[in-house]
């Protein structure tokens, strides 16, 4: 079981990087399951982008699909760092994307 805060490295040209604005993040985990890195190439060939990896590059932390308005999957729990008056940046970005899509 992975429990506690772990560092991830973000890809510079990714949605994740644009949300955080920094190359490294630390997020909290509480789970037993991981994405099998041996499928990385096959998944990327189908359009999935692994935009955040563990510090050693062996565990996918964030994936996204570029051709969608907002498609971001995370291995960690952003709600554990979110507060009512200080929401997690992923939640803020999701709401912004929805409002922007509604305008168009």
C-alpha positions in Angstrom: 0.0 0.0 0.0 1.3 3.4 -0.9 0.4 5.9 1.9 1.6 9.4 2.4 3.2 12.1 0.2 5.2 11.3 -2.9 7.0 13.5 -5.4 6.1 13.4 -9.1 7.9 15.0 -12.1 5.6 16.7 -14.6 6.1 16.9 -18.3 6.7 20.6 -19.4 4.2 20.6 -22.3 1.3 19.0 -20.3 -2.0 20.1 -18.9 -0.7 19.0 -15.5 2.3 21.3 -15.8 0.1 24.2 -16.8 -2.2 23.6 -13.8 0.7 23.4 -11.2 3.2 25.7 -13.0 6.2 23.8 -11.5 8.2 20.8 -12.6 7.8 18.8 -9.4 4.8 18.3 -7.1 4.2 16.4 -3.9 0.8 14.8 -3.5 -0.8 12.4 -0.9 -1.6 8.8 -1.7 -3.7 6.1 -0.1 -4.1 3.2 -2.4 -3.0 -0.4 -3.2 -3.1 -0.3 -7.0 -0.7 1.2 -9.6 -0.8 1.5 -13.4 1.5 -1.2 -14.8 4.4 0.8 -16.4 5.0 -2.1 -18.9 1.8 -0.9 -20.7 3.1 2.7 -21.1 4.1 2.4 -24.7 0.9 0.7 -25.8 -1.3 3.2 -24.0 0.7 6.2 -25.4 0.2 4.8 -28.9 -3.5 5.0 -28.3 -3.3 8.6 -27.2 -2.9 8.5 -23.4 -0.1 10.7 -22.2 1.7 10.0 -18.9 2.3 13.6 -17.9 3.4 12.9 -14.3 5.7 10.1 -13.2 7.2 9.2 -9.8 10.6 10.8 -9.1 12.4 7.6 -10.3 10.2 7.4 -13.4 8.8 4.0 -12.6 5.2 4.8 -11.4 2.7 6.8 -13.5 1.1 9.6 -11.3 -0.9 11.6 -13.9 -2.2 10.7 -17.3 -4.1 12.9 -19.7 -5.6 13.0 -23.2 -4.6 16.1 -25.2 -7.5 16.0 -27.7 -10.1 16.5 -24.9 -11.2 19.7 -23.2 -10.2 18.3 -19.8 -9.1 14.7 -19.4 -6.8 14.3 -16.4 -6.5 11.2 -14.3 -4.4 11.1 -11.1 -3.1 8.3 -8.9 -3.2 10.5 -5.8 -6.0 12.1 -3.8 -6.2 15.9 -4.5 -9.2 16.2 -2.2 -6.8 15.5 0.8 -5.1 18.8 0.2 -8.2 20.8 -0.8 -10.0 23.2 1.5 -13.2 25.2 0.9 -11.5 28.5 0.7 -8.3 27.1 -0.9 -9.4 24.4 -3.4 -6.8 22.1 -5.0 -5.5 23.5 -8.4 -6.9 20.5 -10.3 -10.4 21.2 -9.1 -10.0 24.9 -10.0 -8.8 24.0 -13.4 -11.6 21.6 -14.0 -14.2 24.3 -13.2 -12.5 26.8 -15.4 -12.5 24.4 -18.3 -16.2 23.7 -17.8 -17.0 27.4 -17.7 -14.9 28.1 -20.8 -16.5 25.2 -22.7 -20.0 26.5 -21.7 -19.1 29.9 -23.2 -18.3 28.4 -26.6 
